[in-house]
Amino acid sequence: MRLSQLFGKTLRQVPAEAETPSHRLLLRAGMVQQVAAGVYAYMPLGWAVFRKIERIIREEMDREGGQEMMMPSIVPIEVYQQSGRDQTMKDILFRLSDGRGREFALGPTHEELFTEVFKRNVRSYRDLPLLAYQIAPKFRDEPRPRGGLIRLRQFWMKDLYSFDADWEGLDISYRKMYDAYQRIFDRCAVPTVPVLADSGAMGGKDTHQFMYVTEYGEDNCLFCPNCGYAADAEVAAFVKEPAYSSEEAKPAEEIDTPGLYTIQALAQNLGVPESRTCKAVFYQATYADGTESKNQGTRNKERGTRSEGQGTRAEAVFVAIRGDMDVNESKLRKALGAVDVTYMSEEDAQQAGFVAGSASAVGLAGARIVADDLLPLEHNLVAGANKPDKHLLNVNYQRDWTADVVADIALAKEGYRCLNCRTPMDLKRGIEMGQVFKLGTRYAEDIGAVFQDQEGKQRPAVMGSYGIGLERLLAGVIEANHDESGIIWPHELAPYKVHIVAIQPEKPEVAQAADRLYEELQSLGVEVLYDDREETPGVKFNDADLLGMPLRTTLSPRNLSSGSAEVKARTEAQSRLIPLAEAAAALANEAQQSPERV
């Protein structure tokens, strides 16, 4: 491709809207164009890289026995109603109706639809295991698209679904995908760390995210430097030890606390550590209609389906946690069995009957009470008196209050000790590159996807789900492979392997030599970008570094006078001269080598 003809132009200035290195470089290199918030068009250079990422993913899926197929993006809403995810995903669903009023959704993910197709085609255990996947567009009404390609409203995903006869089979499928993901990210030169994660609306038993650690990440993860434990902050476990369990319970005492509305202010005024206090946090929990709160039963066991209803229901939730800790909303949602939990503003809390600033579970009525599992072990804490400007000293669980739910709902933080080896953990930010889920039988039961086992009995398929967002992976590639000058493409992903820079192409000897080298490289099967523009050397070299092809060769009047071509790898500081007559063969040979040798 001649650069003078390439659709898409490089930018000298950093776009003001760009938040991350990958976003800045994608726009500056002319690889993508924003159409709307979270919606991008790919220019030819960007699409070339995208297709190479797609090829790597496809090769690794096929290597593990995956069978590629294609599902529609327009999905009847009834498909999601079968699993209840028309409600659990309602905030991100793009919904539409046809001319006859039938409702559809633009597919945000395809667990239900793959399960439906499985149901129609698989009858026996002899058809298992099955690994089916697609590489296709997804649509999610993200409220806050960010980071260029990192969080989008329209994006491409490789989603593979495994169907096994039992949990042992799922373990094998899960390991296959786990290993395949590591190979994919290695081939794309994105260093990732598998971390335990929250399955969220997907449901299921176990899940891992493959995290690229970077300060620009949107996820917080805890890492143990000793034993290697790694987990997303949403699920991270840690050592929780009571601070006051050895004390004898003292009589409760009401005190005046005018103007002390925060834990910090209360602790400072009383001269006690924040761990001596009991923090009150207010939430609204939302449940899919047809489900009940945790421990009240959520399924019709006989039919193996989720009961149906109209919409959702909500309830106020009072959360109690030790004052030096914060609530982990993911853990709270799981403890309640809720679809979602939403933090209440002070105004909303007051409307719900809470005394914001002086609230506690002591004598509280009209709300579901959830306590962190550390509180029953503590003695003599300071808590609200449920009266304006009043607090209680020496509040004790069981004697003064109890909770409807007691669970670990505390958020792990930097320095908290690892549950495995008690070593203080590190907190790092990261970008999720992919995620693997053990779904179990949830979707098979909801949709009635059963098979006949060896004994002739009908059993639900045991499923796994495995996703990689291609745009996000592309952004991760650039985040992990760039310098102050531009992109440094990994060998397998470079849109072109060789970048020819012709200095003063208006001179016949330069144009002839560059044209000849361009044609020779193409005849040898080398992907080559040829900068034939009449620009200054500075502009051309800057663009070459910005675009980041593995090899740059420069033809100028000066080096041509000595019968040479100048060659420089993007990862090297110094260039070298090679005989012009040997340049095509030498460049073709280098372009085919491994990244370490280029």
Number of C-alpha atoms within 10 A of each C-alpha: 15 15 16 13 11 15 11 20 15 15 15 12 9 12 13 7 12 17 13 19 21 27 22 20 26 27 23 23 24 20 22 22 16 13 9 10 16 22 17 18 13 17 17 16 20 21 15 17 20 19 14 16 22 16 14 17 23 19 13 19 24 15 12 14 14 20 16 16 11 11 16 11 17 16 20 18 20 16 20 22 19 19 22 25 19 20 21 22 18 14 12 17 21 18 17 15 12 8 6 6 8 11 15 20 21 22 24 22 18 22 22 21 19 20 25 17 12 19 18 10 12 17 16 17 19 12 13 17 20 18 22 21 25 22 21 19 19 19 22 23 19 17 13 11 17 19 22 27 27 25 21 25 22 20 21 19 24 21 22 25 24 27 27 24 24 19 15 11 17 22 13 13 24 22 13 16 25 20 12 19 25 19 15 20 22 12 17 25 20 24 17 21 19 23 24 22 22 24 21 15 13 19 15 19 14 16 23 23 24 24 27 26 21 15 13 16 18 15 18 19 28 29 23 22 13 13 12 13 19 24 25 25 26 24 23 24 23 22 14 15 10 15 13 16 15 10 10 9 17 13 10 16 12 15 13 13 19 12 13 19 17 14 23 15 14 22 18 12 11 10 9 13 14 20 20 22 25 27 26 24 22 25 21 21 22 22 23 25 17 16 21 16 16 14 10 9 11 16 16 11 10 6 11 17 20 21 18 14 12 9 13 14 15 15 16 22 23 24 25 26 23 26 21 14 17 16 19 17 19 20 19 26 20 17 18 24 21 22 23 22 22 14 14 16 13 14 10 16 20 13 10 17 15 26 19 23 25 24 27 28 26 19 10 17 10 12 18 19 21 24 26 20 19 19 20 17 14 23 21 22 24 29 29 28 25 21 15 18 19 20 24 22 19 18 28 23 19 9 10 12 15 18 19 11 18 19 17 20 28 27 20 28 20 14 14 20 19 26 16 14 14 14 18 20 24 17 20 17 19 21 25 25 28 26 24 26 26 24 25 23 24 21 28 26 23 22 22 20 23 24 23 17 16 11 6 10 10 15 19 25 31 25 30 27 26 23 22 22 24 25 22 23 25 22 24 28 25 23 22 21 18 19 15 8 14 24 27 23 26 22 22 20 23 21 25 24 24 26 27 26 25 26 25 19 22 12 12 11 16 21 18 12 18 25 17 13 25 22 14 16 19 16 11 13 11 20 18 24 22 23 25 23 17 14 13 10 15 10 11 19 16 14 21 24 22 23 27 29 26 29 23 24 23 22 25 22 17 12 17 17 10 11 14 21 25 20 22 18 20 21 18 10 7 9 13 11 16 16 15 19 13 12 20 22 15 15 22 20 13 18 21 15 11 11 15 7 9 18
